[in-house]
Every structure is written in structure tokens, then in C-alpha cells.
Amino acid sequence: MLWLNLVTGWPPAEARPPASPIIEMRLNQPQQLFNSLDPSPFHERDLDPDAEDYLVDSIDEFPLKTPLTLVIHIPADQIQPDALDGLKQAIHNYFAYRRNETRRRLRFFFRDGRIALVVALAFLLVCILLRQLALTFGQGLPTQIVDEGLYIVGWVAMWRPLEIFLYDWRPIWHRYRLFAKLAEIPIDVRTT
């Protein structure tokens, strides 16, 4: 049936579902993909930093929900047929490790944010109490300076926890999602 569709051209190309985008890598040998300083077994090795950057940047060019396929071109004389699955497993293992590492980093980041929030709230409370104490000494320029200074300093102390919980976690979460996608990306190794 598929053959008939391709031969007859029916349904028209615009009615067919688009194929998933492909990210391609051309290697002279499989070892190019891995960090040469890593002594681990083949399926547990770290990727070369340039290869990792290329894959992460390539995935980042597409929306995260877009299904992608990684195609690796390797000369036929450089890889044994039984090593193809090991190559795929090594890539998936590496990005699963990076995903877990990023999730742990995000967890520690939020823990630090909670600690910063408690410290900032306690500092704000102390500033408010000192402000009230300063106001009991009467009115005047020095009292007003202390009053406004404590008010400003107390709220400035809240900046770091708010920055963590409103803005700083998002790039880490995005990186986590990229690594999660790469940990499960379909890989097609083709010999040339």
C-alpha cells in the first residue's frame, strides 16, 4: 500500500504527514563521538564536548515537542555490525546521565532558593522591627533616613529568592528537557 502511494503520488504531498526532521552527523570513525580522555567502557563513555554541543544546539533549534531523528553516517569499514547498538546505547546513556545530573542540579537550586527565601524573610522581619523601633524615637531627618533605609534594605534582601523562583530556574529546566529528549531520540546509524 505504501509503495502504491509513493508510485501513484496519492495522497498529494501536501496531505501527507510531514516526516520528522533529521539531525545528521558524519563521522570518520565512531571514536570521534567520544571523549578521548575517558577510560570508561564504550557504552559508558562521555561524549566529546564538541559532539555534545552540536547535538544540544541542533535539538534546541526545533520546538521540544517536535519528534526528531538522529542519523549518524560512518564509513562501513569503521564499524562492526554488532557495535551499532552499542553506539546508540552509549549516546542514550550519556544523555540520560546528563538529564539526571541536571535534575539533581535543579533540585539543589530550589533547595538553595528555599534557604535564601527563609533568610530573606527573617532579615525583612528584623528590618521591619528595627524600623518600628526607630520610629519610636520620634520624627526628624535621621529617623526618616533610618526608617527608609531599613525598608529598602529589607526588600532588597528579597531579590535573590525572587530571582531564583521567577527567572533563574527556567534555563536549567529547559536544559533538562533537551537532555531528556536526547536520552530517548531515535538513532539511525548508516554506513557509507
FENJO-V856180 format. One record per backbone hydrogen bond with DSSP energy under -0.5 kcal/mol. CO is the residue of the C=O (numbers start at 1). NH is the residue of the N-H. E is the energy in kcal/mol with one decimal. If there is no record, write none. Layout:
CO NH E
CO NH E
This chain:
1 5 -2.3
2 6 -2.3
3 7 -2.4
4 8 -2.9
5 9 -1.5
12 15 -1.6
12 16 -0.9
13 16 -0.7
21 69 -1.7
22 24 -0.6
23 71 -3.2
25 27 -0.5
25 73 -3.4
27 75 -0.6
29 32 -1.7
30 33 -1.7
31 34 -1.1
33 48 -2.5
35 38 -1.2
37 39 -0.6
41 44 -2.0
42 45 -1.1
46 35 -2.8
48 52 -2.7
49 53 -2.6
50 54 -2.3
51 55 -2.4
52 56 -2.9
53 57 -2.8
54 58 -2.3
55 59 -2.5
56 60 -2.1
57 61 -0.6
58 61 -0.9
59 62 -1.5
63 66 -1.8
67 21 -0.6
68 186 -0.7
69 23 -3.0
69 71 -0.6
70 72 -0.5
70 188 -3.1
71 25 -2.4
71 73 -0.5
72 74 -0.5
72 190 -3.2
73 27 -3.1
74 192 -2.0
75 78 -2.0
76 79 -0.9
80 83 -1.7
80 84 -0.5
81 84 -1.0
82 86 -0.5
83 87 -2.0
84 88 -2.0
85 89 -2.7
86 90 -2.3
87 91 -1.9
88 92 -2.4
89 93 -3.1
90 94 -2.2
91 95 -2.2
92 96 -2.1
93 97 -2.3
94 98 -2.3
95 99 -2.2
96 100 -2.4
97 101 -2.5
98 102 -2.3
99 103 -2.4
100 104 -2.2
101 105 -2.2
102 106 -2.5
103 107 -2.1
104 108 -2.4
105 109 -2.3
106 110 -2.3
107 111 -2.0
108 112 -2.7
109 113 -1.9
110 114 -2.4
111 115 -2.3
112 116 -2.6
113 117 -2.2
114 118 -2.3
115 119 -2.5
116 120 -2.7
117 121 -2.7
118 122 -2.4
119 123 -2.6
120 124 -2.8
121 125 -2.4
122 126 -2.3
123 127 -2.5
124 128 -2.4
125 129 -2.4
126 130 -2.8
127 131 -2.2
128 132 -2.3
129 133 -2.2
130 134 -2.5
131 135 -2.0
132 136 -0.9
133 136 -0.7
134 137 -1.1
135 138 -1.1
140 144 -2.4
141 145 -2.6
142 146 -2.4
143 147 -2.7
144 148 -2.8
145 149 -2.7
146 150 -2.6
147 151 -1.8
148 152 -2.6
149 153 -2.8
150 154 -2.3
151 155 -1.6
152 156 -2.4
153 157 -1.7
155 158 -0.9
156 159 -1.9
158 162 -1.9
159 163 -2.8
160 164 -2.4
161 165 -2.6
162 166 -2.1
163 167 -2.1
163 168 -2.4
164 169 -1.1
167 170 -1.2
168 172 -0.6
169 173 -2.4
170 174 -2.4
171 175 -2.2
172 176 -2.3
173 177 -2.2
174 178 -2.1
175 179 -2.5
176 180 -2.4
177 181 -2.0
178 182 -2.3
179 183 -2.0
180 184 -0.5
181 184 -1.0
186 70 -2.9
187 189 -0.5
188 72 -2.4
188 190 -0.6
190 74 -2.7
